[in-house]
Amino acid sequence: MGILIDTHAHLDATEFDSDREEVLARAQAAGVRVVVSCGQDESSSRATLALAARFAGLAPAVGVHPHCAKDAGDLAWLPELLRDARVIAAGEMGLDYHYDFAPRETQREVFAAQLRLAAAHGLPAIVHCREALDDALAIAAALGSQAPRAVFHCFTGSIAEGERILAAGDTYLGIGGAVTFAKADTLREAVRRLPLERLVLETDCPFMTPAPHRGKRNEPAYVARVCQAVAEVRGVSPDEIAAVTTANALALFPKLNAFSKA
């Protein structure tokens, strides 16, 4: 299998505190050249930047997750972090109407503000969207040609939903462990039929652990299992999926080109 990129992880999570270095070593051994680690609020964004200073293969993204939107404040800290040369994207940001941990109007305001900041800093956006596709697409559409390039991470939807996202602009779909789940036939059909050149691979670790590791902590090395599953669905070799999705990740996140050549 060729070089892989895990386009969405949370390596600042406490689940990695005891063996973070070993986790990243296993990722490298599995062919994962770069791991994009995403902040979820100010403290986790700053923690991710600190990790990037320690680990060469960790590419940081900074932002506010919709679960944290009610405590986002005026986001005065975010432009400073977005100007950091190491930061490759803004996010994780978006809308989550499944849990509604923050009021929906607040989620929409914080999401829109972050999209504008991403655009202003010339960075792509990492979007979390759960049961909120209409509003997420409307907020992005309101920016018109100023909308940043974006990935809708942890995509678990149908062909029709994927087509709506891809038609919305310079957008990609993040495919993770859910593609291995027993009841994910709708997602597998979408992965089979949607354009491969708009798909990237991710783990969302420590969450969304793929089969056969369900019930255990997820980690970046398991993106190789996601690659294998996508290859099986599409009837091609894992090497082909690795090559195309890595090229897609480099197009989505141009700053990763420096990491991939390191």
C-alpha positions, 0 to 999 in steps of 0.5 A, spaced: 500 500 500 502 506 498 503 513 502 497 515 506 494 521 509 489 521 515 486 527 514 482 527 521 484 526 527 484 528 535 491 527 537 490 531 543 485 527 546 487 524 553 486 517 550 493 518 547 497 521 553 500 514 555 503 512 548 502 518 543 509 517 540 508 510 539 501 511 536 505 516 531 510 511 530 505 505 528 502 510 523 508 511 520 510 504 520 503 503 516 505 508 511 501 514 514 506 520 512 501 525 515 496 526 520 491 532 520 490 533 528 484 538 529 482 542 534 475 543 537 476 549 542 481 554 544 485 549 549 485 543 544 487 548 538 493 550 542 494 543 545 494 541 537 499 546 535 504 544 541 504 537 539 505 539 532 512 542 535 514 535 537 512 531 532 514 532 525 508 528 521 503 532 525 499 537 521 495 542 525 488 545 524 485 550 529 477 551 530 471 550 534 467 544 534 459 545 534 459 542 540 463 547 543 460 553 540 456 556 546 462 557 549 466 560 543 465 567 545 468 572 540 473 568 537 478 573 538 484 568 539 482 564 532 486 569 527 492 569 531 492 561 530 490 561 523 496 566 521 501 560 524 505 558 518 504 550 521 496 551 521 494 547 514 486 548 515 481 551 519 476 547 523 473 542 526 467 547 525 460 546 523 453 544 525 451 538 529 443 538 530 443 530 533 446 532 540 444 540 540 450 541 545 449 548 543 443 552 541 442 551 533 442 559 532 449 559 536 452 554 532 450 557 525 453 564 527 460 560 529 460 556 523 459 562 519 464 566 522 469 561 522 468 560 514 469 567 513 476 567 517 478 561 513 477 564 507 480 571 509 486 567 511 486 562 505 485 556 508 481 550 507 475 548 512 474 542 516 466 541 516 463 537 521 455 536 519 450 532 522 443 532 521 444 539 518 446 539 511 441 544 509 443 549 513 451 547 512 450 548 505 446 554 505 451 558 510 457 556 505 453 558 499 452 565 502 459 566 502 458 565 494 465 565 491 469 567 497 467 560 500 473 556 502 475 550 499 472 544 504 472 537 506 465 534 510 469 530 514 466 523 517 461 523 511 456 517 512 450 519 507 447 517 501 449 518 494 444 524 493 447 527 499 454 526 497 452 529 490 449 535 494 456 537 498 460 536 491 456 540 487 456 546 492 463 548 491 471 546 491 469 540 496 471 533 498 468 528 503 472 525 508 471 517 509 473 513 515 471 507 519 464 507 518 465 504 511 467 498 515 461 498 519 456 492 518 450 496 517 453 501 512 450 499 506 448 506 504 455 509 505 458 503 501 454 505 495 455 512 495 463 511 496 462 506 490 459 511 486 461 518 488 467 520 484 474 518 487 477 524 486 473 528 491 474 523 497 479 523 502 481 518 508 480 519 515 480 516 522 477 521 526 481 517 532 480 516 537 473 515 535 469 511 529 474 505 530 473 501 523 472 493 523 475 489 526 477 493 531 471 496 534 470 497 541 478 499 541 481 506 541 482 508 534 488 511 531 491 513 525 494 507 523 487 504 522 487 509 516 490 503 512 484 499 514 479 504 511 483 504 505 482 497 504 475 497 505 474 503 500 478 499 495 474 493 496 468 497 495 470 500 488 473 493 486 480 496 485 487 495 489 489 499 495 495 502 492 490 505 487 486 508 493 492 510 497 495 514 491 488 517 489 486 519 496 493 522 498 493 526 491 486 529 493 489 530 500 494 534 498 490 538 493 485 539 499 490 542 504 496 545 499 500 546 506 501 538 506 505 538 500 511 540 505 509 535 510 509 529 504 516 531 502 519 531 509 
